Amino acid sequence: MRVIAVLAAALLLSSCSWLHREFGPPPLPPTPVAKPTPPPPPEVKPHPVAPHVERPVPQVQNSAPVAVPPPPPAPDYNARCREMASNRVTDAKQLGASLADQARIQNDTYKDCMAQSVPALRP
């Protein structure tokens, strides 16, 4: 039964397309497209060439030596590490660490920071 229904549907669909193809309007002929003609290229006039003139090079006198900027000041590792350690202690305090843990965090952070910052203290 299902096979017959499928075959009937296929027959109806194919016949509809066949009828449309046979009795439909004829296709329209293609319309020719006119190509636009490009405008003629503009006339190119040669530019007059200016004569080459040698100019004397001005003399530069170095009356004052060039000032070398002073080297930047050495970073203050001690203050930077103490500030980092105090920030870590503040964070630990906000998280509820005990006073002993806060002191240990401050000391460890300061020592680690100084060991990584100062080249002379590196082993």
C-alpha positions as CSV (number, residue, x, y, z in Angstrom):
1,M,0.0,0.0,0.0
2,R,2.8,2.4,0.9
3,V,4.7,1.5,-2.2
4,I,1.6,2.4,-4.4
5,A,1.2,5.7,-2.6
6,V,4.8,6.6,-3.2
7,L,4.6,5.6,-6.8
8,A,1.4,7.6,-7.3
9,A,3.0,10.7,-5.7
10,A,6.0,10.4,-7.9
11,L,3.9,10.0,-11.0
12,L,1.8,13.0,-10.1
13,L,4.8,15.2,-9.4
14,S,6.6,14.1,-12.6
15,S,3.5,14.7,-14.7
16,C,3.0,18.1,-13.3
17,S,6.6,19.1,-14.1
18,W,6.2,17.6,-17.6
19,L,3.0,19.5,-18.2
20,H,4.6,22.7,-17.0
21,R,7.5,22.2,-19.3
22,E,5.4,21.3,-22.3
23,F,2.7,24.0,-22.0
24,G,4.5,26.8,-20.1
25,P,5.5,30.1,-21.7
26,P,8.5,29.9,-24.0
27,P,11.8,31.2,-22.5
28,L,12.7,34.7,-23.2
29,P,15.5,35.3,-25.7
30,P,18.6,36.8,-24.1
31,T,18.8,40.6,-24.4
32,P,22.0,41.8,-25.9
33,V,24.0,44.0,-23.6
34,A,25.8,46.9,-25.2
35,K,29.3,47.3,-24.1
36,P,30.2,50.9,-23.1
37,T,33.1,52.4,-25.1
38,P,35.9,53.6,-22.9
39,P,36.8,57.3,-23.2
40,P,40.0,58.0,-25.1
41,P,43.1,58.3,-22.9
42,P,44.0,61.9,-22.0
43,E,46.9,63.4,-23.7
44,V,50.1,63.3,-21.7
45,K,52.4,66.2,-22.0
46,P,55.9,65.8,-20.9
47,H,56.9,67.9,-17.9
48,P,59.8,70.2,-18.4
49,V,62.9,69.0,-16.6
50,A,64.5,71.5,-14.2
51,P,68.2,71.8,-14.5
52,H,70.2,70.2,-11.6
53,V,71.8,72.8,-9.4
54,E,74.5,71.9,-6.9
55,R,74.1,73.7,-3.6
56,P,76.9,74.1,-1.1
57,V,76.5,72.1,2.2
58,P,76.3,74.4,5.2
59,Q,79.1,73.9,7.7
60,V,77.9,72.7,11.1
61,Q,80.0,73.8,14.1
62,N,79.9,71.8,17.3
63,S,80.5,74.5,19.8
64,A,79.0,72.6,22.8
65,P,79.4,68.9,23.4
66,V,76.3,66.8,23.1
67,A,74.7,66.4,26.5
68,V,74.2,62.8,27.5
69,P,71.2,62.3,29.7
70,P,72.1,61.0,33.1
71,P,71.3,57.4,33.8
72,P,67.9,56.8,35.5
73,P,68.1,56.5,39.3
74,A,68.4,53.0,40.7
75,P,65.0,51.6,41.7
76,D,64.3,51.5,45.4
77,Y,63.9,47.7,45.8
78,N,63.5,48.0,49.6
79,A,60.4,50.3,49.4
80,R,58.9,48.4,46.5
81,C,59.2,45.0,48.4
82,R,57.9,46.4,51.6
83,E,54.9,47.8,49.8
84,M,54.2,44.5,48.1
85,A,54.5,42.6,51.4
86,S,52.1,45.0,53.1
87,N,49.6,44.5,50.2
88,R,49.8,40.8,50.7
89,V,49.3,41.1,54.4
90,T,46.2,43.3,53.8
91,D,44.8,40.6,51.5
92,A,45.5,37.9,54.0
93,K,43.8,40.0,56.7
94,Q,40.7,40.3,54.5
95,L,40.7,36.6,54.0
96,G,40.8,36.0,57.8
97,A,44.4,34.9,58.4
98,S,45.7,34.9,62.0
99,L,48.4,37.4,63.2
100,A,51.1,34.7,63.0
101,D,50.2,33.9,59.4
102,Q,50.1,37.5,58.5
103,A,53.6,38.1,59.9
104,R,55.0,35.0,58.1
105,I,53.4,36.1,54.8
106,Q,54.9,39.6,55.2
107,N,58.4,38.2,55.9
108,D,58.3,35.6,53.2
109,T,57.0,38.0,50.6
110,Y,59.7,40.6,51.4
111,K,62.5,38.1,51.3
112,D,61.3,36.6,48.0
113,C,60.9,40.0,46.5
114,M,64.4,41.2,47.5
115,A,66.0,37.9,46.3
116,Q,64.4,38.3,42.9
117,S,65.0,42.1,42.6
118,V,68.6,42.7,43.7
119,P,71.2,41.0,41.5
120,A,73.8,41.0,44.3
121,L,71.5,39.0,46.6
122,R,70.9,36.2,44.1
123,P,72.8,33.0,44.9
